[in-house]
Amino acid sequence: MRTCNKLQAALGLCVGVGSFSDPWSVQGMAHFLEHMVFMGSEKYPKENDFDAFIKRRGGSDNAGTDCEITTFYFECQEKYLRETVDKFSQFFISPLMKKEAMTREREAIFSEFQMAVTSDASRLQELLCCLANSGNPARKFSWGNLITLRDNIADDDLYKAVHDFRKRHYSAHRMTLAIQARMPMETLESLVCDAFSAVPSNGLPPDDFKEFADLPFKLSEFNRMYWVKPVKDMHQVKLSWALPSMLHMYRSKPDDYMSSLIGHEGKGSLLAYLRKNVWALDIFSGAGSDGCEHNSMFTLFSITIVLTDVGLTHLHEVLNAVFGYIKMLQKVGPSERFFRELQTIEETTFRFAEELPAVEYVENLAENMQLYPPEDYITGSELYFEYDPEAIKKCLDALKPDTVNIMVSSKDSGREFDKTEYWFKTEYCVCDIPNDWLESWLSIEPDQSFSLPEPNIFLTSDFSLLPFPDQQDDNKKYPVKVQDDEFSEVWYRRDCKFKLPQAFFYFYLISPLPLTSPQDAAMLNMYVEILKQLLVEELYPADVADLSWSITPGDKGIVLKFSGFNQKLPLLLEAVVNYMAEFESSLTPSLFEALKEVQRRYFYNSCLKPEKLEKDLRFSVLLHVHWNALQKHAAMSKIAVTELKAFARHFVERLYVQSLVQGNISERQAVDACERIVGILKCAPLLPNTHPQIRVTQIPLGEHCCRVKSFNSRDPNSTVTNYYQSGPITIKNLCILDLLMMLMEEPVFDILRTKEQLGYHVYSCPRHTFGILGFSVTVNCQAGKNSVEHVDARIEAFLKTFSKTLKKIRGKELEEARSSLIKLKQLSDVCLKEEVSRNWDQITSGNYMFDQREREVSCVEDIKMPEIKKWYSDHVLCGTKTNLRKLSIQVVGSAGTSKTQEHELPLHTRVNKPSINHQPLQPNEMQKWPSGQCDFPSELPLQFIAEEYRNGQPNEYFITDIEDFKNGLFVYPVHRICE
């Protein structure tokens, strides 16, 4: 129940069925049904009725299919809750699921799958699942695509199968529901009963997978070493064990206990040892939250280690360290002291937890209701209830060398990838784990540096709140500037609303260096990444104690953020700033070389994703100075350790510090924190006229297109973003655009995604680019299905159709949209972090308009329909074109890889089985790998596509040299939002 005003209501419904129940003949059925039930109902037959209704009123909806559950959820304004619940409930009472909708939705599913094809995590998961025993539902292809939902089944049979599947599994007795709103409990109960009482119940039991629990994986295939070619350039080793299902052990959580120790990053940890040798940079441990790893048949416990180039050449030693650390844990046995510490941390976190957004909370709750008894619905996933040393010991003893699966992901393994996984086309090879390795791991002795974590010094002991002011006026509604000098500005606000013992310390260390050159921008990234590596061993206990810290590169410098229980936050701040001051003496050549390669890979990998490349290109065109990932990648080869040390020294010599401190903290503490930064770094203020400014280029009148090839020749995904620039932001034109986007949100999705099936991700949104307003329409599509020229043309056709739609909108429809937009802008913050983030945006943007939402509400109330129509007509091709400044950024995927695979084999045998006759790996082969030889080039030139695709367009339409295009264009002055 909510106590604050103007918050969204939400409902989540979870059905106890997922992809494990897919028929072998129609894999992807559960996912397909999740899509189909939204396609209209007998009571509300219009296909997009629910989506249109909820989006026009400021709400949203979504759904997800897991292995044993399927969850649906929505959020809306409370005054529309009853009507929304009624429409939503009809999907489970009498969905239409018409045959003509099947074609469109399986195309959507195929597009969704194609979006995931380049995900290394999804590819590894699918490869691991194909090692399950024959007949085990874990082998099923849960995504579904055109092979399983079109090529291998007739439409009539699919139509019958999806209706039969719904009748069998979508039964009321297998559904759980959670609803949240500021209404009396009796009202909510009555609302739900009235709406859902007609959901049919067949009383049939769910599918029972216990027969597969004893031996889910075939050891002769599972207990081997797999060498996988990833999409990204990376080195990673993943060890996995198939343990008995632990869903019923939620009260003691032995797998979480193990994960907390193996994944620990502090003193005495496995990762501390690997980092000391510069073999690894990160570690992830435990069973994932999704059903593929945590289900009623088994729990897949894994240890994933991100390797350096040197670590890859020392893979044997890395694996020795893993089993040595496990042996230490087995020798020491369960630690009640460590368990109680975990228990205390989780209890404290739960006690002072910030409220989640309603839609997120009801989703979690509905899913928890499938797993836990009623008394543990809320706490079952959060708390450690009881210490069970026997269960912990059992789990630790199960991490044996002779039952482990090892997957090494690297393009530089020196292996020949002679096999291909069927669905994702993942290339890999497989071999036995050498017997001498297995034998040595069985008798290995732990390294002397290994130990359990020490007692955590960052645990909070003081949860007291500062005295609250007697008068409301003593606590200002917005942050106030409590310090302003040549070094810094400090904004402060005492929290009197949420009343929790927490605080937020945000700092922006501003320097002109990052905008100076691509090399300086690249060194800023390196500087930040090395700082994080240097800090992690000391500060990891703070993460465990639910304190948060982050160091991130910003456009104009480094952003430091600290949050959590306020008592120990000054310790965190001081530790980070001390390492910045001592950076030169802390940086070793080996750490520099390892992180240099990691950073090069980061820039390279960011260019592989079409949507990331599109954003980088858009900013390259729009911003007067912008160093993109391609330029920073090229600059990396020129950076030496001496240059990075010099950069770090120069960076802290002269700074300007913007800061915001909010929460259970005093004004004096806020000022002291900022002064402490300046004091430790011994920095001087910025020189006159060197404060960095980010300015935006004005796109010339007309249409312009930047079309490039994707850097990943095997990625079938293309992306098209049509951006329409307006000009400097005012409250008035910002509100006009917000109303316009609210009216456009549903039809752009319905027409371009649902009806025309251009791609899975389709959306329109406003764009605020450093004070310059615009909007965009984005479609992520498949190159083999739709060309970027076609998508661009269809976007323009939609905008023309929408222009006609605007002309038909009458007063009532506008008032409804206006009311919804106002309610959205008046929504109360769910937690203090939301308020802090909004205030921080105002500070870092230089607007300082903390009451912007209130001003927008006042403005929205006065906007008339003719103003909206005129603004739209001025900015689009189908209008007056008075201010048409269109920039189309198009990244073209590979058309050949989106074709469906051959499908002559029986469905359940299509996944290529790993060979069991491959020659065992010899340990000395590990020494043959070259160190630091990556298969990505030192430079990544953009491949512009223009001449052959002009199609009658004027010559200046295509951009083939971004800097040449920008040369001579007008650059907007730095702009702050005005009335």
JOWO-V87463 format. One record per pair of residues at least 6 apart in sequence whose C-alpha atoms are under 6 Angstrom apart, sorted by the first residue. I is the first residue (numbers start at 1). J is the second residue. Records with the same first field share a line. If there is no record, write none. Layout:
I->J + J
This chain:
1->182
2->182
6->827 + 828
7->827 + 828
8->76 + 77
9->75 + 76 + 77 + 78 + 180 + 181
10->74 + 75 + 179 + 180 + 358 + 359
11->73 + 74 + 178 + 179 + 362
12->72 + 73 + 177 + 178 + 362 + 363 + 366
13->71 + 72 + 176 + 177 + 366
14->70 + 71 + 175 + 176 + 366 + 367
15->69 + 70 + 174 + 175
16->69 + 174
17->68 + 69
18->30 + 66 + 67 + 68 + 69 + 70
19->30 + 67 + 142
20->67 + 137
22->29
26->148
27->141 + 144 + 148
28->142 + 143 + 144
31->65
36->97
37->91 + 95
39->47 + 97
40->46 + 47 + 96
41->90 + 91 + 94 + 95 + 96
42->94
52->746
57->820
58->820
59->75 + 76
60->74 + 75
61->73 + 74
62->73
63->71 + 72
64->70 + 71
66->291
67->291
75->359
86->195
89->196
92->199
93->199
108->760
110->145
111->759 + 760
112->760
117->424
129->138 + 139
130->139
132->139 + 216 + 217
133->216 + 217 + 218
171->200 + 201 + 202
172->199 + 200 + 201
173->201
176->366
177->366
178->362 + 366
213->297
222->405
223->403 + 404 + 405
224->405 + 432 + 433
225->406 + 407 + 430 + 431 + 432 + 433
226->407 + 429 + 430
227->407 + 408 + 428 + 429
228->408 + 409 + 428
229->409 + 410 + 411 + 427 + 428
230->409
232->605
233->601
234->410
235->307 + 409 + 410
236->305 + 306 + 307 + 408 + 409
237->304 + 305 + 407 + 408
238->303 + 304 + 406 + 407
239->302 + 303 + 405 + 406
240->301 + 302 + 404 + 405
241->300 + 301 + 404
242->299 + 300
243->298 + 299
244->298 + 299
245->296 + 297 + 298 + 299
251->384 + 385 + 386
252->384 + 385 + 386 + 387 + 388
254->392
259->285 + 286
263->284 + 285
265->271 + 272 + 537 + 540
266->537 + 540
267->537
268->449 + 450 + 451
269->450
274->280
279->307 + 308 + 310 + 311
280->306 + 307 + 308
281->306
282->305 + 306
283->304 + 305
284->303 + 304
285->302 + 303
286->301 + 302
287->293 + 300 + 301
293->299 + 300
308->594
309->931 + 932
324->444 + 445 + 446
325->446
328->446
334->389
343->384
346->383
354->831
355->830 + 831
368->377
369->377
401->438
417->427 + 428 + 429
418->429
419->427 + 428 + 429
420->426 + 427
421->912
422->911
431->918 + 920
432->920
456->541
458->542
459->545
463->501
465->501
479->491 + 492 + 493
480->491 + 492
481->490 + 491
482->490 + 491
483->489 + 490
486->685
487->656 + 685
488->656 + 657 + 658
489->658
490->659 + 660
491->660
492->660 + 661 + 662
493->662
494->662 + 663
495->663
501->565 + 664
502->564 + 565 + 566 + 663 + 664
503->563 + 564 + 566 + 662 + 663 + 664
504->562 + 563 + 661 + 662
505->561 + 562 + 661
506->560 + 561 + 659 + 660
507->559 + 560 + 658 + 659
508->558 + 559 + 657 + 658
509->557 + 558 + 657
510->556 + 557 + 655 + 656
511->556 + 557 + 655
512->692
514->520 + 521
518->627 + 631 + 632
519->635
522->632
525->553
547->564
548->562 + 563
549->561 + 562
550->560 + 561
551->559 + 560
552->558 + 559
581->681
584->645
600->633
603->629 + 633
607->613
608->711 + 712
610->891
616->628
620->626
622->696 + 697
623->696 + 697
624->695 + 696 + 697
630->940
634->938 + 939
652->683
653->683 + 684
654->683 + 684 + 685 + 686
655->685 + 686
661->670
695->974
696->971 + 972
697->971
698->970 + 971
699->885
700->885
701->884 + 885
702->884 + 885
703->886
704->887 + 957 + 958
705->887 + 888 + 957 + 958 + 959
706->889 + 958 + 959
707->890 + 891 + 944 + 945
708->891 + 943 + 944 + 945
709->891 + 892 + 943
710->891 + 892 + 893
713->894
714->897
715->893 + 894
716->782 + 783 + 893 + 894 + 895 + 897 + 898
717->781 + 782 + 783 + 893
718->780 + 781 + 782 + 783 + 891 + 892 + 893
719->779 + 780 + 781 + 890 + 891
720->778 + 779 + 889 + 890
721->777 + 778 + 888 + 889
722->776 + 777 + 887 + 888
723->775 + 776 + 886 + 887
724->774 + 775 + 885 + 886
725->774 + 885
726->773 + 774
727->772 + 773
728->771 + 772 + 773
729->771 + 772 + 773 + 977
730->977 + 978 + 979
731->979
735->860
736->868
749->762
752->758
753->759
758->781
759->780 + 781
761->779 + 780
762->778 + 779
763->777 + 778
764->776 + 777
765->775 + 776
766->775
767->773 + 774 + 775
771->975 + 976
783->893 + 894 + 895
784->895 + 898
800->878
822->857
842->848
847->976
873->879 + 880
874->880 + 881 + 882 + 883
875->881 + 883 + 884
876->884
944->960
946->958
